[in-house]
Amino acid sequence: MSLPVSSTLDALLDCPPGLLDTTFDQLRTLLVVHETGSALRAARALGREQSSVQKQLDTLNRNSQALCGEVLTVRQGRGKDYLFTPTGETTVELARTTVANWLESIHWSRRRLGRMLTVGTTEFTLPIVSRAWAAVSEEFRQREVEFKVLHVRTKDLWSRLETKQVDLVCGSIVSTPEGDRRLKEYEVVEYARGQALLLTNLPDGELPDTPVRTSRLGGVPLVLPPAGLVADLLATWYGPAFRDRLTVVADIDDVHYGLSLLRSGFVRGCMIVTGSIGRGMAAQDDPGTVPLRAIALHDDLEPKAELMTGAFVRRADLERYGADHPLNRLWAAVREDVRTYTPLA
């Protein structure tokens, strides 16, 4: 229940001096001390003198003592982390929420006014953004648009969009005939669509070059990531518990590590990769490494699944802003790029 206007005004005018003297800089320092554990480590993180950080903590403790009857932090001795009191922990959470809300509001306003644009891209779809950016970079420079690029892993593609950490993202998703319900809220520029490949260091005597049926992947030694594009693909074919139905010889968090494992020969097996990665790695001829072969996959499971590479943006954002807004200008450049550029394999 909200207070009457007069009561709200009275409360604002009656704020205690200790509260009014608290600054965002002090709150940030408190948060950094909470994260790092000490004034010294916080000072290093902030690029300040330890005495400056300690002075801010002393001020916050003094104000908290006057306002609440309890300090925020207690020094536990040389080399030991600060102890945060119950009031201190509550204040930290309030400060974290306050700073986050202000930053979110500032970022939203900058986006709305066309002063800032954040684009996410996976490593392998970076060329899409690069080419589109080249078409609008001079315009953005003249308009003083702050342009940021964020590295996004495939497994985080949707969450980055849904939480509005990025305005536009380029990456790959698993596509089925039924489609992805999440796409209903997004505009999509499709760059490429195709089947995954099986990249292997096994000799053809163990694994012939003939296409491998997706229903037979359980009999192939696989190098698998815990999440991401390949995991989504296997979950489409084998269900959420796909690992229980497959032969996993190595777990990886990064495609490069998986490729290194295969090329070193330390692990004998296969990786499911995109067509461009598979063909590219199979074409490499390095005498110091184990040769790799790319083998086609024959999808004989339901639902049928393909890999689709493209750019994604929230439809509501495009409709909310005018045609000259940086997001719409960049999106137009992406659409023009796919019209004129040879799609990714």
C-alpha positions, 0 to 999 in steps of 0.5 A, spaced: 500 500 500 503 506 497 503 512 502 499 519 501 503 524 497 504 528 503 506 522 507 511 520 502 514 527 501 515 528 509 519 521 509 523 524 503 524 530 507 526 527 513 531 522 511 537 522 516 544 525 514 547 518 514 543 515 509 543 522 504 551 522 505 551 514 502 554 514 495 554 509 489 561 509 490 561 507 497 556 502 495 560 499 490 566 499 494 562 495 499 560 490 494 567 489 492 570 488 499 564 483 500 566 479 493 574 480 494 574 479 502 579 485 504 580 492 503 587 490 500 584 486 495 578 491 493 583 496 493 587 492 487 581 491 484 578 498 484 585 501 482 585 505 489 589 506 495 588 501 501 587 507 505 581 510 500 577 503 501 578 503 508 576 510 509 569 509 505 568 502 510 569 506 516 564 512 513 559 506 512 560 503 518 559 509 522 553 511 518 550 504 519 552 504 527 548 511 527 542 509 523 541 501 525 545 500 531 550 496 528 556 496 523 556 493 517 563 490 517 568 487 522 576 486 521 578 479 524 585 480 524 591 481 519 590 476 513 583 474 515 577 476 511 572 481 513 566 479 517 560 482 515 554 483 520 547 481 519 546 488 517 552 488 513 549 482 509 542 485 508 546 492 506 550 488 501 544 485 498 540 492 498 546 495 494 547 489 489 540 490 487 540 498 487 546 498 483 543 493 478 537 496 477 540 503 476 545 500 471 539 496 467 535 503 467 541 507 464 542 501 459 535 501 457 534 509 456 541 509 452 538 503 448 531 507 447 535 513 445 539 509 440 546 511 444 548 504 445 547 497 442 550 490 444 551 484 439 552 477 441 556 472 437 559 465 437 566 465 435 564 461 428 558 467 427 563 473 428 564 474 420 556 475 420 556 481 425 563 484 422 560 484 415 554 488 417 558 492 422 562 495 416 556 497 413 554 502 418 560 503 422 561 510 420 554 512 421 554 509 428 561 513 429 558 520 427 552 519 431 556 517 437 553 510 438 556 506 443 557 499 440 559 493 444 560 485 442 559 480 447 562 473 446 556 468 447 556 461 447 551 457 443 548 454 450 547 461 452 544 464 446 537 464 448 538 466 455 542 472 453 536 474 448 531 473 453 534 477 459 536 482 454 543 482 455 544 483 448 540 487 442 542 482 437 545 475 437 548 471 431 549 463 432 546 456 431 540 453 433 537 446 432 531 446 427 526 441 427 520 441 422 515 443 428 520 449 429 522 452 435 516 456 439 521 461 442 522 463 435 515 466 435 517 472 438 524 474 434 525 476 427 530 471 424 535 472 418 537 465 416 544 464 413 545 457 413 542 450 414 544 443 413 546 437 417 552 436 422 558 431 420 562 426 424 569 428 425 573 422 427 580 420 428 578 413 427 581 409 421 576 407 415 577 400 417 574 401 424 569 407 421 568 407 413 566 413 410 559 411 408 554 415 412 553 414 419 545 413 421 543 417 427 540 411 430 547 408 430 551 413 434 550 409 440 555 404 437 560 410 436 565 413 441 564 420 442 567 426 445 561 430 447 560 437 451 555 437 456 551 443 453 550 447 447 548 445 440 551 438 439 547 437 446 541 440 443 541 436 437 542 429 441 537 431 445 532 432 439 534 425 437 535 421 443 531 425 449 534 429 455 538 423 457 541 422 451 548 420 454 545 414 457 544 411 451 551 413 448 558 411 448 562 417 451 569 417 451 571 424 453 567 430 456 569 437 453 567 444 455 570 447 448 570 445 441 577 447 440 579 442 446 575 436 443 579 438 436 585 438 440 584 431 443 582 428 436 588 431 433 593 428 438 590 421 438 590 421 446 583 420 445 580 415 439 573 417 437 568 422 434 565 429 434 559 431 432 560 438 428 557 443 424 559 442 416 564 448 416 568 445 422 568 438 419 570 440 412 575 445 415 578 440 420 578 434 415 582 438 409 588 440 414 594 436 413 599 437 419 604 432 419 605 432 426 598 430 428 593 425 427 589 426 420 581 427 421 576 425 417 569 428 416 563 423 415 556 424 413 550 423 418 544 420 415 538 422 420 533 416 420 530 418 427 524 423 428 524 428 429 528 430 423 533 435 426 538 440 422 543 446 424 541 453 422 545 459 423 543 466 423 541 472 426 536 473 431 533 479 434 527 481 439 521 483 434 518 487 439 524 491 439 524 492 432 517 495 432 518 499 438 524 503 435 524 507 429 527 505 422 533 510 424 534 507 430 541 503 431 538 497 432 534 497 426 539 500 422 544 494 424 538 489 422 537 492 415 545 491 414 544 484 416 539 482 412 542 486 406 549 482 407 545 475 407 542 477 400 549 479 397 554 474 401 555 467 400 552 463 406 556 459 411 557 452 409 
